[in-house]
Amino acid sequence: MVGLILDRATGEVMNAVSVKPAVAGIGSPVYSSGVSVSRNGNVLTLSHPDGGNFKATLVDLSGATVRTVTATGAAEISTYGLSGAYLLLIDSKEGHSSLKLIL
């Protein structure tokens, strides 16, 4: 599987890396824009290792915002009641990235 980091303004691929898939959704931490993401049941836990600021937005595949959090250091996003495919968009001083989630 290949993970892509896209420039949200232009749609240009900024970086790509081969990643080993775990289970559907997030099974272990994924590092993206300096923010680690893990899933435990119906909760996504996001953490910036330097305690930095970030914004995470969970959107469905039609582009509608489902959940948004702005945090310093760490945050949680509830996925209770959600199922299907979503994108988690993360903005931090290190850059912008997106993760595809299957809930």
Secondary structure by P-SEA (a helix, b strand, c coil): cbbbbbccccccccbbbbbbbcccccccccccccbbbbbcccbbbbbccccccbbbbbbcccccccbbbbbcccccccccccccbbbbbbbcccccbbbbbcc
